[in-house]
Amino acid sequence: MDFALWVYPWDLLDEGVHSVAEYCAENGIGELNLATNYHAVQSFLPHNPKRKTFFTQASSYFHPNKEDYGRLSPVPNEQMNGDDWLLQISNEIADTHLTLNSWTIGCHNSRLGMANPDLTLESPFGDSLLFGLCPSQPAVQKYLCSLVSDLSSRSSFKRIELETFDYFYGTGFGWHHDKYHLELGRLGEFLFGLCFCDKCCDNARKAGVDVDTARKSAQEGVTAIINGNLPSDTQPASWLRAHSSLEAYIEVRMKTLADLYNDIRSVLDSSIRLGRYVDFFDIEETWMQGVDLDILAEHLDYYTVIAYESNRQAAVERVQTTNRLTPDIPLHAGVLPGYPVIDSAEMVQDIVDGLANTGVEHISFYNYGLLPKQNLNLIGEATKSYR
């Protein structure tokens, strides 16, 4: 069993790369999943020696080769003050036992969205959802491919792991100071975030979809929930079966995303493994992000199943469900050994053991800088028998 830690660059540099490496060596950790291109965040840092919080807009922690990107390009974080944190960290990690992976955010980028609203997700009502770039847009596809190519050329990454390289969620995961005083539910949030930008509509029309009917169905679904005529807990899949044009519209997005992943794979250095996170939704509902797990697996080396659960059974079930839907690709897992899901060494140990019994051979723990020291100690106890 191999173990990794998700980590932010500011925590590595504030504490010292070699200090973090010492912790990792003592606790069975051999890899770091480093945030290299990340969404806006304010993180609380319980053991950071220099600060207790870090706020940043969506940023890269390296300086991109801008001539390769086209219209969209990562924006280097201003707090680097001209430095290149990825380069600095890579150089310092080279003489430790650790290997480095790139934890890479794709379409969840409010900074680029605000600067380019015509390239964002467009709600059925015509709203620009600034937190999410639309992967149907050619300029966004160019950006995502260039981002992966750039990262694979500039550091000795073992893996590049993709997050939100898809049609992002309708409320943006609280990306801003959100205000909602009604319950949209899973269906309402999905329908509101379903993109009807010009390129999504063009792709669907070319596939023979009645786009006008599809958009009207999405609008009517959201409106019915707002007016109290449709329960907010209505299951998305069952509701969609009565709206065939919208079902067909959604299927086109899956083909678009599969083509994009093929392009991403083609620009990746062959020595680097490519993974994708199976995110925080129900595994059977990845289609809501435009994802067909089995089709995308053709372009990936593994999935990391996010198993942020408070008990062994729930974590194991997420892995088993993913394996059922896409049986021919290796599965890794992600575990959160802290608030709000885990509060004891026994819970961490039980979940790690359960995941190991499913055949998972690689577990990543979230997140070095966010966990208090007592929770970091739980990791060492859980990994001891696998070293």
C-alpha positions, -999 to +999 in steps of 0.1 A: +000+000+000+013+034-010+003+067+008+002+103-002-008+137+012-026+165-005-007+197+003-007+234-005+025+251-016+023+278+011+022+252+038+053+234+024+072+267+021+061+282+054+070+250+074+099+240+052+100+212+026+125+192+046+104+195+078+073+181+060+095+154+044+105+143+079+069+140+090+061+120+059+091+097+064+080+090+100+044+083+090+046+062+059+039+089+033+059+086+000+041+111-022+028+147-021-002+158-042+008+195-047-018+221-056-002+236-088-033+254-103-060+260-079-094+276-074-101+305-050-097+295-014-094+307+021-078+280+042-075+278+080-040+265+089-039+252+125-001+243+127+014+267+101+043+285+118+038+318+099+001+323+095-033+310+105-051+316+072-043+320+036-066+336+010-060+336-027-080+340-059-078+312-085-041+310-093-012+290-106+018+284-084+042+284-113+048+309-142+031+295-174+045+294-208+020+319-220+027+316-257+014+280-255-021+288-241-041+309-265-068+332-251-068+317-215-037+314-194-032+306-157-026+336-135+004+333-112-004+339-076+005+374-066+019+363-033+047+345-050+062+380-056+078+369-088+091+336-075+080+302-089+068+281-060+066+249-080+102+253-092+114+260-056+095+230-042+106+207-069+142+216-063+140+210-026+120+178-028+146+163-052+169+154-023+142+138-001+124+104-003+092+121-016+078+120-051+057+149-064+023+148-080+004+177-096-030+183-081-045+203-109-078+223-110-094+227-145-127+245-150-134+258-115-117+291-120-136+322-110-108+346-119-107+335-155-145+332-155-150+368-144-125+380-170-141+359-198-178+355-190-185+343-226-164+312-219-183+302-187-212+279-180-244+295-190-275+286-171-308+277-189-319+313-181-289+329-198-269+336-166-231+334-168-219+312-139-186+328-134-171+301-112-170+275-140-154+275-174-173+255-200-153+226-214-173+227-247-157+260-256-126+256-278-106+282-259-113+263-227-102+231-243-070+247-255-064+260-220-069+227-203-047+208-228-020+235-225-021+234-187-015+197-186+012+199-213+029+228-195+029+210-161+041+177-176+071+195-191+083+215-162+088+192-132+095+155-125+059+147-116+050+110-111+013+118-116-010+146-128-043+144-111-073+162-126-101+179-106-131+197-122-119+189-158-157+187-165-190+205-165-189+220-130-216+220-104-246+244-106-240+263-073-202+264-075-196+247-041-200+280-022-173+297-043-184+331-031-206+346-004-236+327-017-272+335-008-299+308-012-331+310+008-349+281-009-340+245-013-332+237-049-321+201-042-299+180-063-322+183-093-326+220-091-289+227-086-281+205-115-306+220-139-296+255-130-260+247-137-267+229-169-248+248-196-266+262-226-237+283-240-234+287-277-210+259-281-229+234-260-260+242-280-242+239-313-228+205-304-262+193-294-279+205-325-253+188-347-262+156-328-298+160-337-310+172-303-340+196-300-321+222-280-350+246-276-371+219-260-342+208-238-336+244-226-373+249-219-374+216-199-345+228-177-361+262-172-395+246-163-378+222-139-361+249-119-392+271-119-414+243-107-390+238-077-389+276-070-427+277-070-431+247-048-448+226-076-419+200-077-403+186-046-367+196-041-358+161-033-369+147-067-343+123-080-326+138-111-324+105-131-361+097-127-372+132-135-351+133-167-366+101-180-397+121-187-377+148-206-361+130-236-347+161-253-329+171-221-316+135-217-302+136-252-287+170-246-268+157-216-255+127-235-238+150-260-218+165-231-204+131-223-191+127-258-176+162-258-158+155-225-145+121-238-130+138-269-114+164-246-097+137-224-084+121-255-067+154-265-054+158-229-039+124-230-022+131-263-002+161-249+010+143-218+045+131-213+043+093-216+063+088-184+036+105-163+005+088-149-028+105-155-056+103-129-089+119-122-109+124-090-142+107-087-157+136-068-180+143-039-214+133-055-230+099-056-209+078-079-238+069-101-244+106-108-211+115-124-231+120-156-243+152-140-208+165-147-207+152-182-187+122-170-191+086-182-166+069-160-161+039-182-155+059-214-131+084-197-112+054-183-098+048-218-078+079-215-067+076-178-044+054-158-065+054-126-093+071-107-090+084-071-123+078-054-130+106-029-141+085+002-145+113+028-167+091+049-170+085+087-172+047+086-157+018+068-188+006+050-196+040+034-160+044+022-158+009+008-192+012-010-179+042-029-150+022-042-171-008-050-196+013-069-169+029-089-154-005-097-188-018-108-192+011-132-157+010-146-141-024-138-110-022-159-091+008-144-071+008-111-087+027-082-070+048-056-089+064-027-089+097-008-095+099+030-102+129+052-089+119+087-104+149+105-133+173+109-162+169+100-161+132+093-134+114+115-124+120+151-105+089+162-075+067+153-098+037+153-120+053+126-091+061+104-076+026+108-109+009+100-114+029+069-078+024+056-081-014+063-115-016+045-102+002+015-071-020+014-094-051+015-112-038-017-079-039-036-071-002-034-033+001-034-029+038-030-045+062-005-042+100-003-050+119+029-065+153+029-049+178+037-015+184+054-019+221+061-056+219+071-054+191+097-044+198+133-013+179+145-034+154+165-051+144+133-018+142+114-008+117+141-037+095+132-023+090+097+009+075+111-010+050+132-032+040+103-003+034+079+020+016+104+010-020+094+014-013+057+049+001+057 
